[in-house]
């Protein structure tokens, strides 16, 4: 039997996963703070946060020593599990651009996961106080729908790539899909009242795998972007020195110079923001500052003056 820590109901295995996932969350949060336009990292951060919430509430509750009614503790613990399971379709819909999951992410999950939770684990449980009975009937629809979601998500990934299934992105998405598959068994755990050790090990291992895959993908993407920037000079080498000298003459800052270089390549403000990992509003501000310093009113005039002073 696993030992409990600090006099709580949290077992050692749960505490290990909580610490590990908290460290991963802080790491990803620090990177996201530097690149807030990286929406995929934002969706992934929410995934880690919900997993932490699930582990903490599931490990702590129910505990009669806590000054919260046991019934409320049960509602919170099961609610965190339902919330985590409900987020997976939305995460795949947003992070992997699986448009066919839109209905399930926005409507199917509220109907077949959130609604059964509210009916059986909040309303009926408040009335009868019989959690074992509510679990037995309240988990039926979520369990069936979880199996449906697994099928729909797999089909969406396969349709996205068509016959081109040797691509690295396809393999990564299938690996992430396999990592979240054990969550379909969450309803089964509720029915058979499996031990905390088995439940936590099954549900958290997938999250750790997803994190490793996400980090690998982030590193690969960063390398590709670096190589792209290295190999694709915004301005040909013949005019580079003269262009930079003119930028210095007009008092353009380093970032303003970088922005103007991408303007020369015909990039939009949004594309420049993606290249430089800054917001689109910041790019527009740099452009306006450059117009003011060079004393021009549009992009064409800006580039012409900086190349032909």
BAFI-3210 file (N, C-alpha, C; in Angstrom, 3 decimals, decimal comma, padded with zeros to 6 digits):
// residues 309
n [1|2|3|4|5|6|7|8|9|10|11|12|13|14|15|16|17|18|19|20|21|22|23|24|25|26|27|28|29|30|31|32|33|34|35|36|37|38|39|40|41|42|43|44|45|46|47|48|49|50|51|52|53|54|55|56|57|58|59|60|61|62|63|64|65|66|67|68|69|70|71|72|73|74|75|76|77|78|79|80|81|82|83|84|85|86|87|88|89|90|91|92|93|94|95|96|97|98|99|100|101|102|103|104|105|106|107|108|109|110|111|112|113|114|115|116|117|118|119|120|121|122|123|124|125|126|127|128|129|130|131|132|133|134|135|136|137|138|139|140|141|142|143|144|145|146|147|148|149|150|151|152|153|154|155|156|157|158|159|160|161|162|163|164|165|166|167|168|169|170|171|172|173|174|175|176|177|178|179|180|181|182|183|184|185|186|187|188|189|190|191|192|193|194|195|196|197|198|199|200|201|202|203|204|205|206|207|208|209|210|211|212|213|214|215|216|217|218|219|220|221|222|223|224|225|226|227|228|229|230|231|232|233|234|235|236|237|238|239|240|241|242|243|244|245|246|247|248|249|250|251|252|253|254|255|256|257|258|259|260|261|262|263|264|265|266|267|268|269|270|271|272|273|274|275|276|277|278|279|280|281|282|283|284|285|286|287|288|289|290|291|292|293|294|295|296|297|298|299|300|301|302|303|304|305|306|307|308|309]
n.u [000,856|000,500|002,176|000,787|001,163|002,244|000,112|-002,200|-004,641|-003,241|-001,337|002,031|002,785|001,018|001,847|004,399|003,855|002,452|004,439|006,251|004,671|004,055|006,551|006,959|004,889|005,651|007,980|006,969|005,288|007,074|008,326|006,129|005,511|007,453|006,790|003,939|002,225|002,262|-000,013|-000,524|001,121|-000,116|-002,602|-001,587|-000,499|-002,833|-003,787|-001,885|-002,352|-005,007|-004,557|-002,968|-004,825|-006,681|-005,151|-004,475|-006,969|-008,181|-006,427|-006,436|-009,150|-011,878|-011,645|-012,267|-011,049|-010,624|-012,003|-014,410|-017,556|-017,996|-019,491|-019,322|-016,591|-016,395|-017,856|-016,196|-013,820|-014,627|-015,596|-013,276|-012,027|-013,899|-013,762|-011,130|-011,145|-013,019|-011,661|-009,856|-010,899|-011,287|-008,690|-007,303|-008,763|-008,106|-005,225|-004,207|-005,617|-007,920|-010,583|-012,920|-013,562|-014,912|-017,709|-017,941|-016,146|-017,331|-020,062|-020,769|-019,253|-020,249|-022,897|-022,727|-020,824|-020,431|-023,123|-024,191|-022,539|-023,404|-026,086|-026,029|-023,860|-024,066|-026,779|-028,573|-026,966|-026,867|-029,470|-030,000|-027,662|-026,206|-023,463|-022,281|-024,375|-025,002|-022,632|-022,667|-024,749|-024,314|-021,942|-022,301|-023,184|-021,013|-018,850|-019,485|-019,553|-016,905|-015,570|-016,653|-015,555|-012,823|-012,765|-013,703|-011,742|-009,440|-010,190|-010,389|-007,716|-006,555|-007,955|-007,089|-004,458|-004,713|-003,553|-000,938|000,703|003,146|004,409|006,148|004,630|002,152|002,747|003,481|001,046|-000,559|000,812|000,357|-002,379|-002,592|-001,487|-003,419|-005,457|-005,835|-007,474|-010,043|-010,698|-011,299|-013,957|-014,502|-012,836|-014,159|-016,479|-015,628|-014,226|-011,377|-007,994|-006,150|-003,522|-003,399|-005,187|-004,064|-001,526|-002,194|-003,599|-001,812|000,611|000,219|000,032|002,620|003,988|002,808|003,815|006,585|006,551|005,524|007,581|009,650|008,614|008,501|011,207|012,118|010,603|011,588|014,220|013,807|012,675|014,791|016,745|015,414|015,318|018,059|018,812|017,288|017,725|016,428|017,089|019,081|022,599|024,174|022,937|022,740|024,587|024,502|021,805|021,487|023,164|021,756|019,471|020,560|021,338|018,890|018,091|016,811|015,799|017,173|015,141|013,225|014,612|014,801|012,077|011,528|013,131|011,725|009,438|010,385|010,535|007,940|006,225|003,347|002,005|001,164|002,553|005,175|005,115|004,868|007,324|009,157|008,360|006,712|003,943|001,276|000,380|002,618|004,399|003,117|003,396|006,180|006,448|005,049|006,657|008,965|008,080|007,704|010,323|011,791|010,400|008,215|005,117|004,121|004,686|006,024|007,319|008,989|010,770|011,941|013,296|015,112|016,721|017,803|019,015]
n.v [-001,209|002,271|005,011|007,758|011,314|014,042|013,905|013,916|012,783|012,243|010,110|008,780|008,358|010,043|012,512|012,679|012,929|015,351|017,185|016,887|017,672|020,251|021,498|021,259|022,864|025,423|025,790|025,849|028,025|030,143|030,249|030,837|033,357|034,864|034,539|035,291|035,153|032,615|030,479|027,723|026,850|028,122|026,739|024,284|024,868|025,299|022,706|021,388|022,767|021,993|019,301|019,321|020,381|018,299|016,201|017,250|017,815|015,295|013,791|014,936|015,018|012,751|014,109|013,920|015,518|017,975|021,197|021,277|020,337|016,852|016,001|018,184|018,140|015,733|016,419|018,399|016,963|014,950|016,688|017,989|015,895|015,373|017,848|017,903|015,688|016,680|018,691|017,654|017,092|019,771|020,736|019,239|020,103|022,862|023,046|021,328|021,993|020,572|020,656|019,187|018,400|020,373|020,506|018,563|019,593|022,020|021,529|018,755|017,817|019,463|018,440|015,602|015,088|017,236|017,777|015,228|015,093|017,341|016,599|014,033|014,101|016,449|017,555|015,239|013,855|015,711|015,541|012,757|011,834|009,539|008,473|006,197|005,029|007,093|007,271|004,829|005,076|007,578|007,493|006,086|007,268|009,209|007,360|005,856|007,965|008,821|006,752|007,121|009,638|009,013|007,504|009,422|011,437|010,080|009,505|012,133|012,994|011,226|011,908|014,500|014,282|012,600|010,524|010,963|009,861|009,492|011,638|013,607|015,206|013,927|011,500|012,465|013,561|011,291|009,909|011,586|011,308|008,601|008,834|010,160|008,425|006,558|008,043|007,528|005,482|006,571|006,849|004,195|003,612|005,057|003,539|001,016|001,759|001,964|001,782|004,667|004,666|003,073|004,498|007,127|006,592|005,597|007,739|009,913|009,191|009,391|012,195|013,022|011,871|013,299|015,839|015,494|014,954|017,383|019,150|018,152|018,677|021,479|022,185|021,223|022,828|025,358|025,142|024,871|027,366|029,036|028,227|028,972|031,736|032,255|031,365|032,844|035,822|039,012|041,216|041,558|040,802|042,714|045,185|045,332|046,481|049,210|049,711|049,203|051,171|053,445|053,128|053,495|056,127|057,493|057,011|054,642|052,011|048,786|046,791|048,112|048,275|045,554|045,010|046,662|045,461|043,096|044,189|045,038|042,605|042,216|041,309|040,943|042,718|040,842|038,527|039,388|039,716|037,045|036,032|037,438|036,952|038,717|040,864|041,736|044,341|045,541|045,396|047,128|049,487|049,846|050,227|052,638|054,351|054,214|055,380|058,007|058,771|058,550|060,228|059,689|058,485|056,014|052,453|051,910|054,326|054,383|052,160|052,853|055,231|054,398|052,693|054,252|056,604]
n.w [000,000|-000,796|000,747|002,579|002,335|004,367|006,139|004,618|002,143|-000,080|-002,038|-002,368|-005,070|-006,414|-005,406|-006,502|-009,251|-009,158|-008,357|-010,499|-012,714|-011,943|-012,107|-014,861|-015,714|-014,751|-016,268|-018,928|-018,654|-018,254|-020,749|-022,339|-021,389|-022,603|-025,242|-025,918|-028,089|-028,981|-029,400|-029,288|-027,240|-025,161|-025,057|-024,306|-021,813|-020,343|-020,376|-018,738|-016,351|-015,717|-015,344|-013,061|-011,269|-011,249|-010,132|-007,589|-006,339|-006,598|-005,113|-002,538|-001,753|-000,881|002,416|005,706|007,601|006,504|006,440|004,877|003,613|003,069|000,886|-000,848|-001,334|-002,765|-005,048|-006,126|-006,618|-008,487|-010,382|-011,293|-012,615|-014,688|-015,959|-016,890|-018,671|-020,463|-021,727|-023,558|-026,291|-027,116|-026,921|-028,896|-031,084|-031,224|-030,921|-032,887|-035,083|-035,928|-037,543|-037,816|-035,300|-034,089|-033,442|-031,434|-029,532|-028,808|-028,408|-028,105|-025,882|-023,673|-023,640|-023,298|-021,386|-019,466|-018,768|-017,741|-015,483|-013,952|-013,515|-012,187|-010,314|-008,968|-008,735|-008,270|-006,436|-004,374|-003,523|-002,846|-001,612|-002,114|-003,285|-004,495|-005,919|-007,690|-009,142|-010,448|-012,308|-013,385|-014,792|-017,099|-019,631|-020,042|-020,283|-022,593|-024,440|-024,289|-025,598|-028,135|-028,704|-028,854|-031,196|-033,061|-032,873|-033,738|-036,362|-037,334|-037,276|-039,126|-041,446|-041,806|-042,723|-044,845|-047,399|-046,917|-044,616|-043,512|-042,597|-040,168|-038,462|-038,463|-037,214|-034,689|-033,784|-033,692|-031,727|-029,516|-029,384|-028,659|-026,152|-024,663|-024,673|-022,461|-020,774|-021,404|-019,826|-017,425|-016,565|-016,187|-014,036|-012,094|-011,861|-010,912|-008,712|-008,479|-007,140|-005,940|-006,777|-009,192|-010,816|-010,937|-011,996|-014,509|-015,768|-015,568|-016,753|-019,481|-019,780|-019,137|-021,271|-023,377|-022,765|-023,167|-025,923|-026,814|-026,079|-027,673|-030,209|-030,074|-029,906|-032,375|-034,098|-033,422|-034,313|-037,064|-037,656|-036,963|-038,832|-041,128|-040,909|-040,912|-043,451|-045,157|-046,051|-045,435|-047,039|-049,931|-049,979|-051,254|-050,859|-048,172|-046,232|-046,871|-046,471|-043,682|-042,705|-043,477|-041,926|-039,375|-039,661|-039,707|-037,175|-036,415|-034,299|-033,255|-033,360|-034,898|-037,279|-037,975|-038,382|-040,578|-042,487|-043,001|-044,027|-046,455|-047,749|-048,310|-046,338|-044,231|-041,356|-039,455|-040,256|-039,850|-037,092|-036,299|-037,199|-035,612|-033,054|-031,571|-030,667|-032,960|-032,709|-031,589|-033,725|-035,537|-034,140|-034,219|-036,958|-037,370|-035,861|-037,393|-039,791|-038,870|-038,085|-040,481|-042,004|-043,798|-045,342|-045,958|-046,565|-048,978|-049,546|-047,323|-047,646|-050,118|-049,485|-047,552|-048,986|-050,938|-050,061]
ca.u [000,000|001,289|002,138|000,195|002,154|001,850|-001,159|-003,327|-005,043|-002,413|-000,341|003,358|002,822|000,309|002,707|005,498|003,314|002,115|005,700|006,778|003,835|004,184|007,811|006,728|004,001|006,446|008,874|006,196|004,768|008,167|008,503|004,937|005,602|008,322|006,141|002,504|001,465|002,316|-001,294|-000,451|001,709|-001,160|-003,535|-000,885|-000,417|-004,132|-003,841|-001,091|-003,035|-006,149|-004,033|-002,575|-006,065|-007,243|-004,325|-004,544|-008,301|-008,410|-005,605|-006,830|-010,560|-012,501|-010,910|-013,110|-010,294|-010,696|-013,205|-015,338|-018,445|-017,492|-020,240|-018,738|-015,287|-016,622|-018,265|-015,018|-012,887|-015,163|-015,697|-011,952|-011,816|-014,748|-013,245|-009,917|-011,541|-013,761|-010,755|-009,069|-011,370|-011,033|-007,243|-006,959|-009,424|-007,369|-003,774|-003,868|-006,467|-008,797|-011,855|-014,050|-013,854|-015,521|-018,999|-017,720|-015,469|-018,200|-021,429|-020,830|-018,717|-021,235|-024,085|-022,527|-019,897|-020,752|-024,508|-024,309|-021,893|-024,298|-027,308|-025,819|-022,879|-024,400|-028,197|-029,083|-026,146|-027,316|-030,778|-030,002|-026,439|-025,695|-022,485|-022,049|-025,478|-024,866|-021,504|-023,055|-025,583|-023,795|-020,764|-022,639|-023,131|-019,643|-017,979|-019,805|-019,146|-015,442|-015,194|-017,006|-014,562|-011,572|-012,942|-013,836|-010,443|-008,543|-010,639|-010,055|-006,270|-006,290|-008,500|-006,282|-003,241|-005,032|-002,630|000,421|000,764|004,530|004,931|006,478|003,518|001,107|003,223|003,423|-000,349|-001,026|001,432|-000,380|-003,694|-002,411|-001,171|-004,632|-006,443|-006,209|-008,492|-011,354|-010,941|-011,597|-015,303|-014,419|-012,248|-015,210|-017,434|-015,061|-013,552|-009,989|-007,114|-005,564|-002,256|-003,660|-005,838|-003,112|-000,472|-002,761|-003,961|-000,702|001,679|-000,068|000,350|004,077|004,364|002,393|004,753|007,840|006,296|005,371|008,917|010,384|008,063|008,881|012,625|012,232|010,038|012,515|015,359|013,358|012,506|016,138|017,379|014,724|015,784|019,469|018,969|016,469|018,055|015,388|017,611|020,274|023,851|024,735|022,356|022,568|025,368|023,978|020,488|021,677|023,746|020,680|018,618|021,266|021,312|017,582|017,864|015,948|016,307|017,461|013,886|012,613|015,366|014,368|010,721|011,596|013,707|010,667|008,545|011,036|010,196|006,524|005,489|002,319|002,308|000,961|003,674|006,373|004,946|005,168|008,752|009,947|007,784|006,161|002,538|001,032|000,300|003,997|004,942|002,525|003,996|007,528|006,297|004,686|007,859|009,881|007,519|007,951|011,749|012,277|009,556|007,432|003,744|003,724|005,759|006,796|008,219|009,974|011,791|012,634|014,185|016,189|017,621|018,321|019,392]
ca.v [000,000|003,493|005,869|009,080|012,332|015,240|013,699|014,096|011,584|012,150|009,053|009,177|008,399|011,256|013,652|012,715|013,494|016,754|017,946|016,837|018,479|021,653|021,977|021,401|024,015|026,640|025,911|026,279|029,363|031,107|030,379|031,499|034,772|035,496|034,437|035,164|034,902|031,176|029,996|026,292|026,709|028,539|025,613|023,230|025,321|025,025|021,256|021,071|023,322|021,138|018,040|019,604|020,521|016,960|015,429|017,816|017,583|013,858|013,238|015,481|014,759|013,366|014,009|014,483|016,483|019,272|021,911|021,424|019,174|015,751|015,985|019,223|017,628|014,732|017,134|019,081|015,957|014,388|017,780|018,207|014,806|015,626|019,033|017,495|014,850|017,518|019,619|016,992|017,384|021,178|020,882|018,713|020,974|024,121|022,893|020,607|022,507|019,500|021,373|018,268|018,206|021,595|020,237|017,839|020,474|023,110|021,106|017,367|017,706|019,952|017,600|014,214|014,993|018,228|017,636|014,092|015,437|018,229|015,887|012,927|014,351|017,683|017,656|014,010|013,559|016,625|015,084|011,436|011,617|008,183|008,643|004,953|004,865|008,136|006,884|003,680|005,519|008,819|007,248|005,298|008,121|009,683|006,273|005,583|009,113|008,832|005,828|007,801|010,695|008,397|007,157|010,653|012,122|009,313|009,730|013,513|013,055|010,494|012,689|015,707|013,993|011,815|009,408|011,356|009,531|009,265|012,917|013,625|015,808|012,903|010,555|013,139|013,697|009,951|009,584|012,321|010,663|007,371|009,209|010,571|007,332|005,983|008,829|006,929|004,528|007,292|006,477|002,814|003,681|005,500|002,456|-000,083|002,356|001,488|002,465|005,922|004,365|002,636|005,584|008,216|006,114|005,454|009,031|010,872|008,753|009,982|013,625|013,134|011,560|014,445|016,927|015,178|015,137|018,819|019,750|017,733|019,430|022,884|022,299|021,035|024,012|026,471|024,945|025,167|028,815|029,628|027,957|029,759|033,121|032,283|031,123|033,780|037,198|039,916|042,114|040,940|041,218|043,877|046,407|045,184|047,449|050,549|049,784|049,322|052,492|054,419|052,965|054,156|057,569|058,019|056,734|053,488|051,046|047,458|046,114|048,816|047,864|044,193|045,096|047,259|044,457|042,172|044,970|044,983|041,305|042,191|040,606|041,695|042,937|039,582|037,631|039,908|039,393|035,619|035,843|038,061|036,561|039,860|041,026|042,508|045,748|046,027|045,580|048,354|050,618|050,028|050,770|054,054|055,061|054,299|056,410|059,320|059,081|058,688|061,281|059,180|058,204|054,644|051,459|052,069|055,461|054,017|051,291|053,606|056,211|053,714|052,044|055,177|057,879]
ca.w [000,000|-000,892|001,920|002,440|002,687|005,128|006,824|003,695|001,425|-001,285|-001,986|-002,847|-006,537|-006,820|-005,059|-007,481|-010,491|-008,918|-008,380|-011,864|-013,602|-011,532|-012,698|-016,293|-015,880|-014,562|-017,417|-020,086|-018,373|-018,472|-022,203|-022,868|-021,016|-023,600|-026,550|-025,645|-029,309|-029,248|-028,878|-028,981|-025,903|-024,227|-024,892|-023,580|-020,424|-019,727|-020,187|-017,549|-015,177|-015,405|-014,821|-011,677|-010,507|-011,106|-009,195|-006,233|-005,764|-006,514|-004,051|-001,233|-001,401|000,300|003,670|006,772|008,405|005,838|006,864|003,752|003,604|002,243|-000,378|-001,716|-001,737|-003,813|-006,261|-006,678|-007,117|-009,730|-011,341|-011,881|-013,570|-015,845|-016,638|-017,605|-019,805|-021,410|-022,410|-024,600|-027,654|-027,419|-027,108|-030,222|-032,062|-031,342|-031,062|-034,119|-036,146|-036,408|-037,633|-037,700|-033,879|-033,557|-032,821|-030,185|-028,580|-028,366|-028,076|-027,651|-024,515|-022,680|-023,595|-022,899|-020,247|-018,434|-018,313|-016,815|-014,209|-013,205|-013,123|-011,243|-009,264|-008,250|-008,379|-007,649|-005,252|-003,315|-003,042|-002,191|-000,849|-002,378|-004,349|-005,213|-006,875|-008,710|-009,985|-011,269|-013,427|-013,960|-015,617|-018,296|-020,824|-020,271|-020,724|-024,000|-025,246|-024,340|-026,672|-029,382|-028,928|-029,296|-032,614|-033,850|-032,884|-034,607|-037,744|-037,703|-037,544|-040,364|-042,550|-041,970|-043,477|-046,029|-047,681|-046,519|-043,198|-043,084|-042,113|-038,750|-037,725|-038,304|-036,200|-033,396|-033,365|-033,331|-030,432|-028,493|-029,290|-027,869|-024,772|-023,929|-024,746|-021,159|-020,080|-021,653|-018,736|-016,182|-016,145|-015,700|-012,691|-011,189|-011,660|-010,123|-007,556|-008,493|-006,193|-006,391|-007,458|-010,555|-011,539|-011,168|-012,887|-015,845|-016,342|-015,590|-017,658|-020,789|-019,760|-019,195|-022,651|-024,180|-022,491|-023,866|-027,347|-027,049|-026,000|-028,870|-031,333|-029,910|-030,255|-033,825|-034,740|-033,195|-035,206|-038,423|-037,780|-036,943|-040,121|-042,132|-040,791|-041,305|-044,886|-045,921|-045,685|-045,899|-048,073|-050,524|-049,330|-051,922|-050,315|-046,733|-045,461|-047,134|-045,839|-042,239|-042,459|-043,594|-040,744|-038,276|-039,928|-039,321|-035,759|-036,178|-033,316|-033,807|-033,668|-036,023|-038,466|-038,309|-038,919|-041,912|-043,383|-043,423|-044,887|-047,768|-048,343|-048,602|-045,286|-043,518|-039,936|-038,740|-040,597|-039,167|-035,670|-036,133|-037,395|-034,545|-031,761|-030,867|-031,036|-034,177|-032,309|-031,411|-035,077|-036,089|-033,431|-034,785|-038,307|-037,248|-035,399|-038,538|-040,681|-038,276|-038,102|-041,869|-042,576|-044,926|-044,942|-046,283|-046,616|-050,212|-049,355|-046,304|-048,243|-051,161|-048,895|-046,837|-049,954|-051,950|-049,493]
c.u [000,882|001,094|001,466|001,196|001,502|000,481|-002,384|-003,688|-004,206|-001,356|000,961|003,397|002,130|001,165|003,848|005,022|002,958|003,374|006,259|005,989|003,868|005,462|007,648|005,864|004,779|007,385|008,131|005,640|005,823|008,413|007,329|004,947|006,461|007,673|004,636|001,666|001,482|001,074|-001,252|000,140|000,704|-002,175|-002,889|-000,733|-001,718|-004,304|-003,084|-001,772|-004,211|-005,689|-003,596|-003,806|-006,686|-006,468|-004,466|-005,905|-008,585|-007,609|-006,046|-008,215|-010,955|-011,681|-011,740|-012,393|-010,313|-012,040|-014,094|-016,237|-017,936|-018,209|-019,682|-017,366|-015,419|-016,998|-017,062|-014,067|-013,363|-015,291|-014,376|-011,637|-012,624|-014,227|-012,009|-010,268|-012,254|-012,843|-010,022|-009,592|-011,104|-009,549|-006,825|-007,568|-008,601|-005,884|-003,380|-004,760|-007,315|-010,228|-013,065|-014,413|-014,617|-016,834|-018,828|-017,099|-016,412|-019,580|-021,510|-020,366|-019,681|-022,442|-023,840|-021,500|-020,293|-022,158|-024,709|-023,666|-022,825|-025,537|-027,035|-024,919|-023,128|-025,855|-028,681|-028,301|-026,528|-028,624|-030,685|-028,760|-025,819|-024,735|-022,292|-023,136|-025,341|-023,720|-021,932|-023,849|-025,016|-022,613|-021,087|-022,488|-021,716|-018,703|-018,219|-019,322|-017,627|-014,935|-015,511|-015,976|-013,239|-011,646|-012,947|-012,495|-009,452|-008,907|-010,270|-008,571|-005,947|-006,802|-007,658|-005,077|-003,500|-004,101|-001,209|000,601|002,157|005,167|005,140|005,344|002,415|001,491|003,131|001,981|-000,941|-000,450|000,711|-001,778|-003,616|-002,164|-002,414|-005,687|-006,802|-007,267|-009,900|-011,728|-011,292|-012,988|-015,314|-013,843|-013,308|-016,201|-016,895|-014,336|-012,134|-009,146|-006,540|-004,288|-002,483|-004,232|-004,853|-002,024|-000,965|-003,013|-002,775|000,423|001,478|000,287|001,858|004,568|004,006|003,367|006,077|007,687|006,181|006,725|009,741|009,928|008,475|010,334|012,807|011,715|010,974|013,727|014,990|013,236|013,857|016,824|016,741|015,195|017,233|019,635|018,213|016,734|016,994|015,829|018,898|021,537|024,438|024,226|022,302|023,303|024,833|022,628|020,622|022,243|022,670|019,724|019,237|021,222|019,992|017,213|016,928|016,598|016,552|016,169|013,177|013,293|014,956|012,977|010,746|012,187|012,638|009,596|009,073|010,697|008,700|005,676|004,459|002,728|002,181|002,114|004,954|006,307|005,290|006,662|009,559|009,430|007,388|004,706|002,420|000,944|001,685|004,645|004,420|003,105|005,396|007,449|005,965|005,875|008,848|009,388|007,876|009,422|012,279|011,489|008,897|006,044|003,296|004,935|006,642|007,802|009,316|011,115|012,596|013,663|015,373|017,168|018,314|018,744|020,720]
c.v [001,246|004,353|007,193|010,114|013,481|015,103|013,908|012,749|011,364|011,064|009,527|009,315|009,653|012,487|013,800|013,346|014,968|017,620|018,025|017,755|019,956|022,263|022,194|022,628|025,322|026,875|026,446|027,682|030,426|031,324|031,139|032,991|035,542|035,517|034,269|034,921|033,427|030,519|028,516|026,044|027,141|027,437|024,497|023,595|025,041|023,537|020,846|021,578|022,438|019,789|018,210|019,697|019,154|016,154|015,926|017,536|016,096|013,201|013,682|015,038|013,312|013,124|014,689|015,541|017,886|019,920|022,291|020,193|018,103|015,710|017,008|018,770|016,618|015,409|017,792|018,079|015,366|015,466|018,065|017,131|014,998|016,815|018,700|016,678|015,671|018,404|018,964|017,251|018,831|021,410|020,397|019,588|022,243|023,917|022,248|020,983|021,403|020,046|020,465|017,983|019,381|021,307|019,546|018,752|021,509|022,655|019,689|017,188|018,264|019,037|016,252|014,015|015,950|018,034|016,424|014,367|016,301|017,488|014,896|013,296|015,647|017,642|016,415|013,664|014,465|016,144|013,783|011,139|010,245|008,227|007,374|004,700|005,862|007,826|005,791|004,109|006,758|008,640|006,544|006,129|008,663|008,586|005,946|006,729|009,218|007,912|006,433|008,869|010,124|008,046|008,416|011,379|011,402|009,530|011,130|013,642|012,384|011,262|013,922|015,452|013,129|010,633|009,701|011,129|009,157|010,539|012,869|014,205|014,780|011,921|011,166|013,238|012,344|009,543|010,310|011,737|009,394|007,700|009,602|009,464|006,725|006,770|008,320|005,964|005,230|006,941|005,058|002,779|004,101|004,394|001,374|000,409|001,801|002,318|003,733|005,662|004,006|003,775|006,686|007,804|006,059|006,814|009,981|010,476|009,355|011,451|013,848|012,874|012,726|015,611|016,708|015,379|016,620|019,515|019,409|018,518|020,898|023,116|022,190|022,267|025,210|026,367|025,279|026,663|029,524|029,444|028,778|031,202|033,262|032,209|032,118|035,195|038,143|040,824|041,514|041,590|042,479|045,174|046,413|046,276|048,862|050,738|049,996|050,690|053,579|054,342|053,656|055,667|058,191|057,681|055,579|052,543|049,705|046,750|046,790|048,449|046,471|044,205|045,627|046,275|043,494|042,885|044,940|043,688|041,174|041,486|041,526|041,868|041,652|038,617|038,076|039,582|037,934|035,351|036,298|037,735|037,773|040,015|041,879|043,993|046,355|046,276|046,887|049,594|050,908|050,640|052,259|054,895|055,248|055,342|057,799|059,708|059,328|059,758|060,834|058,807|056,773|053,734|051,623|053,213|055,154|053,208|052,045|054,556|055,548|053,016|053,030|056,533|058,318]
c.w [000,000|000,343|001,579|002,915|003,436|005,782|005,953|003,079|000,157|-001,108|-002,621|-004,369|-007,063|-006,556|-006,061|-008,782|-010,322|-009,000|-009,796|-012,792|-013,223|-012,111|-014,208|-016,579|-015,754|-015,747|-018,634|-019,893|-018,627|-019,962|-022,811|-022,547|-022,017|-024,972|-026,373|-026,893|-029,696|-028,633|-028,516|-027,598|-024,837|-023,976|-024,081|-022,097|-019,677|-019,466|-018,922|-016,280|-014,759|-014,845|-013,370|-010,779|-010,236|-010,068|-007,759|-005,595|-005,603|-005,412|-002,666|-000,794|-001,659|001,558|004,758|007,606|007,791|006,152|005,676|003,777|002,636|000,898|-001,367|-002,212|-002,876|-005,130|-006,938|-007,311|-008,445|-010,803|-012,033|-012,917|-014,835|-016,653|-017,463|-018,844|-020,878|-022,239|-023,582|-026,014|-028,064|-027,689|-028,493|-031,322|-032,299|-031,671|-032,380|-035,294|-036,774|-036,435|-037,472|-036,242|-033,273|-032,831|-031,475|-029,122|-027,988|-027,884|-027,510|-026,220|-023,473|-022,531|-022,932|-021,776|-019,126|-017,873|-017,397|-015,457|-013,354|-012,689|-011,998|-010,064|-008,497|-007,778|-007,630|-006,388|-004,084|-002,697|-002,247|-001,355|-001,051|-003,566|-005,159|-006,253|-008,022|-009,669|-010,960|-012,491|-014,133|-014,875|-016,930|-019,571|-021,063|-020,783|-022,202|-024,893|-025,341|-025,440|-028,043|-029,722|-029,425|-030,781|-033,488|-033,961|-033,786|-036,070|-038,228|-038,048|-038,866|-041,579|-042,839|-042,874|-044,708|-046,191|-047,220|-045,026|-042,720|-042,560|-040,611|-037,918|-037,471|-037,204|-034,810|-032,889|-032,969|-031,972|-029,300|-028,289|-028,433|-026,398|-023,979|-023,915|-023,388|-020,405|-020,347|-020,542|-017,428|-015,653|-015,585|-014,291|-011,675|-010,879|-010,734|-008,884|-007,414|-007,529|-006,803|-007,192|-008,926|-011,387|-011,904|-012,144|-014,326|-016,493|-016,478|-016,534|-019,039|-020,856|-019,835|-020,618|-023,572|-024,002|-023,216|-025,374|-027,692|-027,033|-027,231|-030,088|-031,270|-030,314|-031,761|-034,567|-034,604|-034,120|-036,641|-038,644|-037,799|-038,282|-041,229|-042,118|-041,245|-042,816|-045,749|-045,461|-046,239|-047,042|-048,617|-049,978|-049,953|-051,275|-048,794|-045,951|-045,638|-046,430|-044,333|-041,883|-042,520|-042,402|-039,536|-038,432|-039,463|-037,879|-035,466|-035,170|-033,995|-034,218|-034,838|-037,328|-038,920|-038,946|-040,344|-042,919|-043,895|-044,240|-046,320|-048,497|-048,625|-047,557|-044,626|-042,056|-039,134|-039,002|-039,900|-037,685|-035,400|-036,269|-036,179|-033,140|-030,918|-031,322|-032,298|-033,858|-032,134|-032,760|-035,675|-035,430|-033,969|-036,182|-038,258|-036,785|-036,549|-039,537|-040,170|-038,385|-039,518|-042,619|-043,875|-044,401|-045,240|-046,403|-047,850|-050,071|-048,362|-046,903|-049,284|-050,560|-048,199|-047,794|-050,880|-051,398|-050,072]
res [x|x|x|x|x|x|x|x|x|x|x|x|x|x|x|x|x|x|x|x|x|x|x|x|x|x|x|x|x|x|x|x|x|x|x|x|x|x|x|x|x|x|x|x|x|x|x|x|x|x|x|x|x|x|x|x|x|x|x|x|x|x|x|x|x|x|x|x|x|x|x|x|x|x|x|x|x|x|x|x|x|x|x|x|x|x|x|x|x|x|x|x|x|x|x|x|x|x|x|x|x|x|x|x|x|x|x|x|x|x|x|x|x|x|x|x|x|x|x|x|x|x|x|x|x|x|x|x|x|x|x|x|x|x|x|x|x|x|x|x|x|x|x|x|x|x|x|x|x|x|x|x|x|x|x|x|x|x|x|x|x|x|x|x|x|x|x|x|x|x|x|x|x|x|x|x|x|x|x|x|x|x|x|x|x|x|x|x|x|x|x|x|x|x|x|x|x|x|x|x|x|x|x|x|x|x|x|x|x|x|x|x|x|x|x|x|x|x|x|x|x|x|x|x|x|x|x|x|x|x|x|x|x|x|x|x|x|x|x|x|x|x|x|x|x|x|x|x|x|x|x|x|x|x|x|x|x|x|x|x|x|x|x|x|x|x|x|x|x|x|x|x|x|x|x|x|x|x|x|x|x|x|x|x|x|x|x|x|x|x|x|x|x|x|x|x|x|x|x|x|x|x|x|x|x|x|x|x|x]
***
